[in-house]
Structure formats: structure tokens, C-alpha cells
Amino acid sequence: MGTVEPKRFARKKEGYQYDESYPGPPHKLNPIVNKKIAREIALLPWHLYVVHYAFVHVVFVLMLLRGTPCRNLVTCGRRSYSNEVQVGRLAGKTALVTGAAQGIGKASVLKFLEEGAKVVAVDRNELLLTGLAKEANNSNLRAHSVDITDLEALQKMAREVGDISVLMNCAGVVHAGALIESTEADFDFAFDLNVKAMYRLCKLFLPGMLEKKSGSIINIASVASSIKGVPNRLVYGASKGAVLGLTKHIAVDYVGQGIRCNAICPGTIETESLQERINAFADPVAARKAFIDRQPMGRLGLPSEIAALALYLASDESAFTTGAMIQIDGGYSL
């Protein structure tokens, strides 16, 4: 079938009628448009078209200057300007991040703020939280200095914070050693911080998510868990294996109620915590080399790389993802 050329209108003494040669507005009317509507459009004064296009272009330029992403600027082959203003992938969401003052937690806080979220940064180190606030310089950031192994402190914080959209459990501790070298004190503390605090936070904030029938829980686990046995990481690996179990069961219990729960399983990441462990070796240079050499990619991961994955899981882009254990380890678990 041939292409039907759109009809145009021209001013004539007896009124308006179709005329293919007329170049003026409205210049691309659908050929099946009602003739009466077309005549009314054509009768509009020419200066209204000028004002309309000038206004639209001014708004467009202002949006670009603000760095606001513009969606749907081209529709069906015609230029159109959407009334949808996007301010970030997490616009309208409130996220709470534990272990927020450094490493993966800090990178995630900054990424979430960048994408329009309101963020509650939780860490026991008040000095580092102050530094984070200065670096972020964002009114959407609230900092809470809390020991998350203290149940009463968690309950008080939860009352102050209120409902949230995203919970990112990032706080954790790494103990070195095999079974013989481990202590019950290390075991208890690792499970209190890495597992029980996570359990409590999920339990405190899940009811608000259920009420809204929407929420994303992101648990930081590790490839050193049930995924891979790593030498001299017995206590840590056992606790992170428990995190994976917790994640799976939350996901399956609430999958039909708008709740998503996923685990991120990093490999070796360049963080302050890692540097502290490296410095504890007799030969820190050799220790760093050993950490790098065990990575198939020949380098350590970056906190920003984990934060990028956390952003995806926090956003609506991952609406069909739950119960996942996502390995981001440079091939370490292969």
C-alpha cells in the first residue's frame, strides 16, 4: 500500500480547505483528523505558535542546565515534550544503609543520594559519619550514630526514622583464622553483627514495607560463604552463609506482598577494612600482593562497583528480582 500524504490547509476567501502546497502550521495533521477540528486549529493566530514553541524550548534548556534527564522527547516520529520530570532512579524513595561511613556502605550512600533518594546513614563511628555528611553536602542525608548490636538502640532509631523503601544491611566484621584458631567470642560477635543485627533490622522495617506493599532489602553477604570455601575465614564464612539463608527465606515468605530481598556477594574489595587487615600482616606489601593474585582479573574490586549493583537492586528496575545471590567478585568464585 502506498503512503498517504498528510493534508494541509490554506487560507482562501471562502474559508479553509485542503491544499498540499501550504507550508504553514498546522503542517503535519493526521489525514484522518476531523475537518472541523482541523479548521479550528488552523484559525489560531500565528503568534500563538511562536509563543508555544519559545516556551517549550526555554523549559527544555532549563532542564538540561539542571542536569535533569528528559524522557520521551521523541514519540512516533514527531517531536514532543514530556511532562514527566525525572530526578533520579531512586526519586521518592527513602533508603537506610548500615555500615554507611566507609567502604561499600559509604559508596552506596553517595550513589543513592546522587540518584535522588533520601538516605539514612547508620554507623557506630560518629566522626566518620560527620565526614560523610560534609562530603555528601546533601540535605537528603540523615546520619545516625548507632551500635546496631544494641536492640534498644535499634528500636529507638527505627521509631525516629519511620517507614523506608530500601534497607541495605552493609555493616559487618571479618575474623581471620581456621576452626582451631577461632574463639567463641569471635563467633558470637560475628553472628551478632553480621546476622542478628541484620535479622533485627529486617524485622523492624519490614512491617512498614508490607503496609505499602513495596520494599527492597539488600543484604551484603560474601562469596566466602556457602558459595565458596575460603581458607582461614571459618567464622566469617559461616556468618555470611547464614546471611544467604536469611535472604532466601525473607524473599520466599514475602514474594507475593511486594517485598524483594536480595544478597550481594562481593569478592575482595578495596576498602578501609581490607587495608586494616593487610596492615596487620608482618609484610603488608606481600599480603596485598597475595590478595590481588587470587583475583582472576588481577585487581581488587572497588566500592563504587558494588554500589552500582546496590543501586540497581534498590531501584524499580529490579522489580522482577528477588531471592538472588549475586556474585560480584572478578571471577574469584569460578
PAKE-639504 format. One record per residue (C-alpha): residue in one letter; x, y, z. Coordinates in nm, 2 decimals. Layout:
REM PAKE-639504
   r        X        Y        Z
   A        X        Y        Z
...
END
This chain:
REM PAKE-639504
   r        X        Y        Z
   M     0.00     0.00     0.00
   G     0.12     0.35    -0.08
   T     0.19     0.62     0.18
   V    -0.09     0.86     0.24
   E     0.05     1.22     0.25
   P    -0.10     1.44     0.52
   K    -0.34     1.71     0.41
   R    -0.27     2.08     0.47
   F    -0.48     2.39     0.49
   A    -0.46     2.72     0.32
   R    -0.65     3.05     0.37
   K    -0.89     3.12     0.10
   K    -1.16     3.38     0.06
   E    -1.44     3.13     0.13
   G    -1.26     2.98     0.43
   Y    -1.01     2.69     0.48
   Q    -0.97     2.38     0.27
   Y    -0.71     2.12     0.19
   D    -0.41     2.24     0.00
   E    -0.09     2.04    -0.04
   S     0.12     2.34    -0.12
   Y     0.05     2.54     0.20
   P     0.37     2.53     0.42
   G     0.24     2.69     0.74
   P     0.11     2.54     1.06
   P    -0.05     2.30     1.14
   H     0.19     2.14     0.90
   K     0.16     1.77     0.99
   L    -0.20     1.69     1.06
   N    -0.31     1.32     1.06
   P    -0.51     1.27     0.73
   I    -0.80     1.12     0.93
   V    -0.83     1.42     1.16
   N    -1.18     1.56     1.18
   K    -1.22     1.85     0.94
   K    -1.39     2.07     1.19
   I    -1.11     2.03     1.45
   A    -0.86     2.09     1.17
   R    -1.03     2.42     1.08
   E    -1.03     2.53     1.44
   I    -0.66     2.46     1.47
   A    -0.58     2.65     1.15
   L    -0.77     2.96     1.27
   L    -0.54     3.01     1.57
   P    -0.33     3.33     1.54
   W     0.02     3.26     1.41
   H     0.18     3.43     1.71
   L     0.04     3.16     1.95
   Y     0.26     2.91     1.77
   V     0.56     3.12     1.82
   V     0.49     3.17     2.20
   H     0.43     2.79     2.24
   Y     0.75     2.68     2.08
   A     0.95     2.95     2.26
   F     0.82     2.84     2.59
   V     0.88     2.47     2.52
   H     1.24     2.53     2.42
   V     1.31     2.75     2.72
   V     1.18     2.47     2.95
   F     1.39     2.22     2.77
   V     1.71     2.43     2.80
   L     1.65     2.48     3.18
   M     1.61     2.11     3.23
   L     1.94     2.05     3.05
   L     2.11     2.31     3.27
   R     1.98     2.14     3.58
   G     2.10     1.81     3.46
   T     1.75     1.66     3.47
   P     1.71     1.36     3.24
   C     1.44     1.40     2.99
   R     1.23     1.11     2.88
   N     1.01     1.06     2.57
   L     1.15     1.35     2.38
   V     1.08     1.17     2.05
   T     0.74     1.00     2.01
   C     0.60     0.83     1.70
   G     0.84     1.02     1.47
   R     0.73     1.36     1.60
   R     0.90     1.59     1.85
   S     0.71     1.60     2.17
   Y     0.80     1.73     2.52
   S     0.70     1.50     2.81
   N     0.55     1.65     3.13
   E     0.74     1.37     3.32
   V     1.03     1.52     3.51
   Q     1.28     1.26     3.63
   V     1.51     1.34     3.91
   G     1.69     1.01     3.96
   R     1.64     0.64     3.97
   L     1.56     0.64     4.34
   A     1.34     0.96     4.34
   G     1.07     0.94     4.61
   K     1.24     0.66     4.80
   T     1.40     0.65     5.14
   A     1.69     0.42     5.20
   L     1.86     0.32     5.52
   V     2.22     0.20     5.49
   T     2.42     0.04     5.78
   G     2.80     0.05     5.79
   A     2.75     0.37     5.60
   A     3.06     0.57     5.70
   Q     3.32     0.39     5.48
   G     3.38     0.13     5.22
   I     3.08    -0.02     5.03
   G     2.83     0.14     5.26
   K     2.97     0.49     5.20
   A     2.98     0.44     4.83
   S     2.62     0.32     4.83
   V     2.51     0.62     5.03
   L     2.67     0.86     4.79
   K     2.52     0.67     4.49
   F     2.17     0.67     4.64
   L     2.18     1.04     4.71
   E     2.31     1.10     4.36
   E     2.00     0.92     4.22
   G     1.75     1.12     4.43
   A     1.69     0.91     4.74
   K     1.66     1.03     5.09
   V     1.92     0.84     5.28
   V     1.95     0.74     5.65
   A     2.32     0.66     5.71
   V     2.38     0.44     6.01
   D     2.72     0.37     6.16
   R     2.87     0.35     6.51
   N     3.16     0.58     6.42
   E     3.02     0.93     6.47
   L     3.34     1.10     6.35
   L     3.33     0.92     6.01
   L     2.96     1.00     5.98
   T     3.04     1.37     6.02
   G     3.30     1.34     5.74
   L     3.04     1.16     5.52
   A     2.79     1.44     5.58
   K     3.05     1.70     5.48
   E     3.15     1.51     5.17
   A     2.79     1.45     5.06
   N     2.67     1.80     5.13
   N     2.32     1.69     5.07
   S     2.01     1.79     5.27
   N     1.86     1.44     5.19
   L     2.11     1.28     5.41
   R     2.04     1.20     5.78
   A     2.31     1.04     5.99
   H     2.25     0.82     6.30
   S     2.54     0.70     6.52
   V     2.41     0.37     6.64
   D     2.56     0.04     6.76
   I     2.34    -0.20     6.56
   T     2.42    -0.49     6.80
   D     2.22    -0.30     7.07
   L     1.85    -0.39     7.03
   E     1.71    -0.09     7.23
   A     1.92     0.15     7.02
   L     1.79    -0.01     6.70
   Q     1.43     0.02     6.82
   K     1.48     0.38     6.91
   M     1.63     0.46     6.57
   A     1.35     0.28     6.39
   R     1.09     0.49     6.57
   E     1.28     0.81     6.47
   V     1.33     0.71     6.11
   G     0.98     0.58     6.03
   D     0.90     0.39     5.71
   I     1.16     0.33     5.45
   S     1.16     0.20     5.09
   V     1.51     0.04     5.09
   L     1.71    -0.14     5.36
   M     2.07    -0.21     5.29
   N     2.24    -0.42     5.55
   C     2.61    -0.35     5.49
   A     2.77    -0.34     5.84
   G     2.99    -0.64     5.91
   V     3.31    -0.78     6.06
   V     3.58    -1.01     5.92
   H     3.76    -1.25     6.15
   A     4.06    -1.45     6.03
   G     4.15    -1.80     6.12
   A     4.05    -2.16     6.08
   L     3.85    -2.36     6.33
   I     4.13    -2.42     6.58
   E     4.23    -2.05     6.59
   S     3.88    -1.92     6.62
   T     3.73    -1.83     6.96
   E     3.37    -1.84     7.09
   A     3.39    -1.46     7.15
   D     3.48    -1.41     6.78
   F     3.20    -1.64     6.67
   D     2.94    -1.47     6.89
   F     3.04    -1.12     6.78
   A     3.04    -1.21     6.41
   F     2.69    -1.36     6.43
   D     2.56    -1.07     6.64
   L     2.68    -0.81     6.39
   N     2.67    -1.00     6.06
   V     2.35    -1.19     6.11
   K     2.14    -1.10     6.42
   A     2.16    -0.72     6.36
   M     2.05    -0.78     6.00
   Y     1.76    -1.00     6.12
   R     1.65    -0.73     6.37
   L     1.67    -0.45     6.12
   C     1.46    -0.65     5.87
   K     1.21    -0.73     6.14
   L     1.18    -0.36     6.24
   F     1.14    -0.21     5.90
   L     0.95    -0.49     5.71
   P     0.60    -0.40     5.86
   G     0.62    -0.05     5.71
   M     0.71    -0.20     5.37
   L     0.43    -0.45     5.39
   E     0.18    -0.18     5.46
   K     0.29    -0.01     5.14
   K     0.32    -0.34     4.96
   S     0.66    -0.23     4.84
   G     1.02    -0.26     4.96
   S     1.37    -0.37     4.87
   I     1.60    -0.54     5.12
   I     1.97    -0.57     5.02
   N     2.19    -0.78     5.23
   I     2.57    -0.77     5.19
   A     2.70    -1.13     5.21
   S     3.02    -1.26     5.05
   V     3.15    -1.53     4.82
   A     3.32    -1.66     5.13
   S     3.01    -1.83     5.25
   S     2.81    -2.13     5.12
   I     2.93    -2.02     4.77
   K     3.30    -2.08     4.82
   G     3.52    -2.21     5.10
   V     3.80    -1.95     5.16
   P     4.10    -2.05     5.37
   N     4.12    -1.90     5.72
   R     3.77    -1.75     5.71
   L     3.57    -2.00     5.91
   V     3.38    -1.76     6.14
   Y     3.32    -1.50     5.87
   G     3.22    -1.76     5.61
   A     2.98    -1.93     5.85
   S     2.81    -1.60     5.93
   K     2.78    -1.49     5.56
   G     2.64    -1.83     5.48
   A     2.37    -1.76     5.74
   V     2.30    -1.42     5.56
   L     2.23    -1.61     5.24
   G     1.98    -1.83     5.42
   L     1.81    -1.53     5.58
   T     1.79    -1.36     5.25
   K     1.63    -1.66     5.07
   H     1.37    -1.71     5.34
   I     1.26    -1.35     5.36
   A     1.23    -1.35     4.98
   V     1.01    -1.66     4.96
   D     0.79    -1.56     5.26
   Y     0.70    -1.22     5.12
   V     0.74    -1.25     4.74
   G     0.36    -1.21     4.70
   Q     0.34    -0.89     4.91
   G     0.56    -0.65     4.71
   I     0.88    -0.72     4.91
   R     1.21    -0.81     4.74
   C     1.51    -0.94     4.93
   N     1.85    -1.00     4.76
   A     2.20    -1.06     4.86
   I     2.52    -0.91     4.71
   C     2.82    -1.14     4.74
   P     3.14    -0.94     4.68
   G     3.49    -1.08     4.64
   T     3.78    -0.89     4.77
   I     3.70    -0.51     4.77
   E     3.94    -0.22     4.82
   T     3.81    -0.08     5.15
   E     3.94     0.06     5.47
   S     3.86    -0.27     5.64
   L     4.07    -0.46     5.39
   Q     4.36    -0.22     5.44
   E     4.34    -0.27     5.82
   R     4.37    -0.64     5.77
   I     4.66    -0.61     5.53
   N     4.84    -0.38     5.78
   A     4.81    -0.65     6.04
   F     5.03    -0.88     5.85
   A     5.41    -0.89     5.92
   D     5.46    -0.80     5.55
   P     5.17    -0.58     5.43
   V     5.32    -0.55     5.08
   A     5.33    -0.93     5.03
   A     4.98    -0.96     5.19
   R     4.84    -0.71     4.94
   K     5.00    -0.89     4.65
   A     4.85    -1.22     4.77
   F     4.50    -1.07     4.78
   I     4.54    -0.94     4.43
   D     4.70    -1.26     4.29
   R     4.40    -1.46     4.40
   Q     4.17    -1.25     4.18
   P     4.15    -1.39     3.82
   M     4.10    -1.03     3.69
   G     4.43    -0.93     3.85
   R     4.29    -0.65     4.06
   L     4.07    -0.58     4.36
   G     3.71    -0.47     4.33
   L     3.60    -0.11     4.40
   P     3.33     0.00     4.64
   S     3.17     0.20     4.36
   E     3.12    -0.12     4.16
   I     2.93    -0.28     4.45
   A     2.73     0.04     4.49
   A     2.63     0.03     4.13
   L     2.47    -0.31     4.18
   A     2.31    -0.20     4.51
   L     2.15     0.09     4.31
   Y     2.00    -0.15     4.07
   L     1.86    -0.37     4.34
   A     1.72    -0.06     4.53
   S     1.55     0.08     4.21
   D     1.23    -0.03     4.04
   E     1.45    -0.16     3.76
   S     1.50    -0.48     3.96
   A     1.12    -0.53     4.02
   F     1.14    -0.89     3.90
   T     1.45    -0.98     4.11
   T     1.42    -1.14     4.45
   G     1.59    -1.42     4.64
   A     1.90    -1.37     4.42
   M     2.26    -1.42     4.54
   I     2.45    -1.20     4.31
   Q     2.83    -1.27     4.29
   I     3.04    -0.96     4.20
   D     3.39    -1.09     4.26
   G     3.60    -1.06     3.95
   G     3.57    -1.43     3.88
   Y     3.71    -1.53     4.22
   S     3.43    -1.79     4.27
   L     3.47    -1.96     3.93
END
